[in-house]
Amino acid sequence: MEDDTSRSLRRRRFLATGAAATVGALAGCNGLPGGGGDGGDGGDGTVSLSSFRGSGPLIENRASLSGTRIADLPDLSGELTIYLGGGEGGLYRDLLATFSQIYPDFTARPREGGTAQLANTIIEEGENTPADVFWAVDAGSLGAVDEADMAADLSSDVVESVPEEFHPTDRWVGTAGRARSVPYNTNALSADDIPDTVMDFPETEALTEAMGWAPTYGAFQAFVTAMRLIEGESATREWLQAMLDSGVTEYPDEFLTSNAVADGEIGAGFANHYYALRVRSARSDAPLDLAFTSGDAGALINIAGAAVVQGTEQSDLAENFVRHLLTVEAQEFFATRTFAYPMIPGVPPVGGLPTIDELNPPSIDLQELANVEPTLQLMRDVGVL
């Protein structure tokens, strides 16, 4: 087993801290603004970071944070219609409520739905769309709105604090990240059993009849789309077939996949990183750890992000709202309540995760992940779907 100093960041263990946050923290029911009666105000006119931060052992001993603070920005004032695609089970609505409590003159009117559905709605509505902001948990949907010329240019100060790969154009910007990972059962496997490249998985003896996946899940399909773009259709088809031949087990979603790993039903799986954290939040003694591949589709980092909708009459307010999503306070909200990767370097992830610049994602235009139909057809052809 690798130790902390020698292990590769590409296959880094990080869950051994065993820290457990409560499920309640994930549900956003702890420390919400107003719960302590401060409405997000520190009492001296400043905004309290505690109003945004989650709770639980994973959240303890946070390092010093740096970056733009809410106090550095103009007040939010007015009404915004926000098309909210996804939203982490309502947590994004909680953040909107926080902003409304801090700024009594600010009203957010979210319209919630699936990310692709809302992207298509904006495109179909065109110049008549009531949306001022599109905030989505999927880069492909943001890319689709951008490619339809329905996203406005953002100012450089809005995007420059976020690594360039997470705003491939300046018409939308990442707000939180999720990394592909390999949760594995530490009673069955060690980090050394997990290959550095996902293409080697079918040929790895230790993983034969030990892997699980969730092919109907959008995150998995984005991963296969990335593989198709990087490795080509033929190699992706062969990989999918080889995984079937190796006895991979199918699950409905990646949370259940991660739970199955923790239960020992399978040795390892494919899942976004935060599902393992959520399992460990509820089961601190689960024999569950994470590994990361390097530079390939298995190391993909997908993001939630925001765009100002072209033609909005609230462009200044909308852009200021996006600025607020990239403040220290909002980034701490994403890190400690959803276990997502913060997008600004001054806010570290929770749970001992490698920082986002320590991972090695593939060089890929995230907007291309919107082209999922060839992926679905390929998966149907192989019999994965």
N, C-alpha and C positions, 0 to 999 in steps of 0.2 A: 504493500500500500504506500502511495506517495505521501511525503510529509508536506507541510505548508511551504517549505522553502524550495523543494525540488519539483513539486508537481507542475505540470504544464498548465498554463492558463487555459489552454484549449480544452482541457479535460479536468477542469477545476472542481474539486469538491467544496461545498460551501454550507451544507446543511448540518454539519456535525455539531454546530453550536447547540442544536436541540431546542433552541428557543421557540416558544409557542405563543402566538398571539391568539386571542379568543376569536371564535367564529363571529361573535358580536362585532368585533373590530372590522371584520370583512363586510359585515352588513351595514357598516357605517352608523352603528347605533351608539357609539361611544364618543364622547367629547365633541359632539356636534355643536356648532355655534348656537348659542342660545341656551344650550343645556346647562352651561355654567353661568348663564345670565349676563355674559359680557357681550353677546351679539357680535363677537368677532373683534371687538374693540378692547385694546389692552387697558382701558381705563384712563389713559393719559392722551388719548387721541391717536395712539399707534395701534396697529393691527397685531393681535396676539397670534403668534405662530401655533400655539396650542390649539387654537380654534380649527386649524387645518390638519394637525398631526393626529394619526391614529394612536392606539395604545397597545400594550402587551409586551412580553419579553423581547420580541423581535425588534421592537421600536426603541428599546432602552439604549442608553449610551450613544445617542446619535452624535456624529462628528459635527464640528462647526460647519455651518452652511454659508454659502456665498452666492451672490448674484443680485439681480434687480429685485428690490422689495416693492410690495404694493405701495408703500409710502412714497416711493420714488416716482409713481405714475400719476397722471391726472385721474380725478375721480371718474367712476362710471356713472353716467347720468342719462336717463332716457329709456327707451324700450327697444329691445332686440328680439326678433324672431329667429330662433336658433333651431335649425334642423339637426337633430341629435341622433346620429346613427350608432346604435349600441348604447354604451353608457355604463358598463360594469355593474349591472344589476341595480341601477338607481343611484350609484355613488356620484355620477356626474351631475345628476339633479341636485344632490346634496351640496356639491360645490357651487352650483348656481344659486342655491338658497343662501349659502354663505356670503356670496358677493352681494346679494340683495339685502342681507342684514347689515353688511358693512356700509352699503350705499343705499340709503332709503329712497333715493330718487332713481334707482336703477330697477328695471323690471325685465326679467328674462322670460320669454315665452317659448319654451321648448316644444318642438313637434318631434315625437320620437318614432322610430321605426328601424327596420333593417338598413344597414349602411348602403348596400347596393340599391335597395328600393328607394331610399331618399335621394341618392345620387341621380337615379333615373327620373325621379319626380322633379328635381331641380332642372334637369336638362329638358324635360318635356314642358315644364312651365315657362322656361325661357325668360324673357324680359319681364314677364308677368309674375314671376315667383315672388312670394312674400318673404322668402328667406333672406336674412341679412348675413348669417353665418352658417357654414356647414361644418359641423364638428363630428368627426367620424372615427371609429376605432379601426379603420381599414384603409391603408394607403392606396389600394387599388381603386376604391370608390372616390377618394379625393382626386386621384389621377384622372378618373373618368370625367369628373366635373371640370377639372382643369383643361383636359383635351377638348371639351365642348365649349371652351372659351367662356365658361360661367364662373371663373374664379378671378378676382381682381389682384393686381400686383400688390404685394406687401412691402412696406418700407424696410430698408436694410436693417434698421435697429430692431425690427421685429424678428428677423430671421437669423441675424448674425451670431446670436448666442448659441445656436443649435448647430451641431456638425452638419456639413453640407450634404452628406448622404441622406440626411433625414429631412431635407427640403430640396429635392432634386430640381425644382423650379422655385422661384420666389413668389409663387401664387398659392402655396400652402406650406404649412410648417408642422413638423412633428411636435406632439405635446407629451407623449409617453410611449415607451417601447416595450416590446415583448420578444424574448429571444427563443428560438427553437432550442430544444435541449433533449437530453436522454436521461430521464429518471431511471435509476436502477436500484435493485434490492441489494443492500450491502451484505445480507446473509448468503446471497447466491453468487454475487459477482463483485469484482473489485474494479476500480477505475482503469486498471491496466487491461481489463477485458473489453473495454469500449474502444473501438477503432477511432483514429483521428478523422477519418473521412467516412461519410455515410455510405458511399458506394461500396465499401468493404463489408458492410453489415451482413449481407446474405452469405458471404463466404466465411464468416467468423464462427468457428465451431461452438464457442461458448454461448452464442446467441441463437443457435438452431433450436427451433420450437420454444424459444424463450422470449420472443419479442411481441409487443402489442402495438396496435395503431387504431386510429379512428378515421377511416377514409371518408366518411360522410361529413366530417367536421371541416368548417371553412379554413381553419388554420392549417390543417393537414393539406388541403387542396392548394393553398398558397405555397406551401413547402414544395409540393410536387410541381407546381407551376415554375417555381424558381429552379428546380432541377431540370425541367424541360428547357428553360432558357439557357441554363449554364452548360448542361451536358448534352443537350439535343434530345429529340423525340425518341430516336432508336435506343439510346442508352437508358433513357428513363423507362421505356417500355420493358427493357430487359431487367432493369432493377426491380420494377414492380412484380414482374413474373417470378424473379428469383426470390423475392421476399415471400410471395405466396408459396413457392416450392419449399422454403425453409420453415414453413409452419407458423407464420405470424398469426396472432389472434386478433380478431376485430372487436372493438368496443364502440359504444354510441358516441362518446366524447372523450376529451383528453383528461378531464378531471377523473372520470371513471378509470381511464387507462392508468393514471398515476396512482389511484387507490389500489388497483389490481397489482401494481408493482409493490406497493407497500404491504399488501396482503400475502405476497409470495405466489400469487396465481401465475405470474409471469416474472421473468428476471429483469426485463427492461422494456422501455416503450419510447414512443415519439410523442412529445408534448411541449407546449409552451412552458417556460420556466416557472411561471407563478402557480401552476397547478400543484407542483410538488410543495411549494411553500404553504399553500392552503391545506394540503393534507397534513403537513407537519404542524400547522397551526392548531389543528384539531387533535392530532395524535403525535405528541412530541417524541414518543419512543419508537415511532415507526422506523424500520430499517431502510430508510430511503435517502438517496443522495442523488446528485446531478452531475452529468458530464456534458461537455460541449465539444462538437466537432469543430473543424477549422477551415474557413475559406470556401465552404461549399454550401449547398442548399440546406444541409442540416444545421448550419450556423446562421441561418437567415434571421434578421431582426426586422420584424414588421412593426408598424407604429400606428398609434392614434394621432390624429392631427386636425388642424383647423384651417379653414379658408374663409376669406371675406367674399361673399357672393357678388359677382359682377352686377352693377346697376343699382345696388342698394342705396337708399337715400340716407342711410345711417353709416356711411363708410368710416367716418372718424371714430364713432363709438364702437363700431364693429372691430376696427383694427386695435383700438385700445383694449377691447375685451380679449382679443388674441394675445396682446401683450401680457395681460393679467394671467393667462394660462401658463405663461413662461416665467412667472415670478418665483422666487424662492418658496413662498407660501403654497402656491398651487402645485409646484413640483414636489414639495414635501407631502402634500395631500396624495398625489398619485403614488409616490414611493411607499408611504406608510399605510395607506388604506386599500390600495389595489395591488400592491407589491409589484407595480410596473417599474420599468427602468425610467428614471428621470432623463430628460433631454438636455439639461444644462449641467456642465461639469461640476458646478459648485454644490450640487445636491447628490450625495451618494445613494446607491440602492440599499435596501435592507437585507438582513440575513446573511451577510458575508459574501454576497454575490460579487464576482468580478465587476469592476466598473465597465461601463459600456465601451470605453476606449481600450479596455483590456481584452475584449472579445475580438474575434476575427471573422466578421460576417463577409459573405461574398460581395464582390463588386457588381452590383445589379441596380438598375433603375427600378425603384419600388413601384413606380407607376405602371410598369409592364405587368405587374401582378394582377392588374385588372382584367387581363386577357385570359380568363380562366376556362372558357368554353373548350378550347383544344385540349386542355388538361382533363376535363370531365370526359370528353370523348375517348381520350387515351385510356383513362381508368376504366371506362365501360368496356372498351375493346379487350382489355386484359382480364376483365372479370373482377376487378377490385370493387366496382360499383354495380 
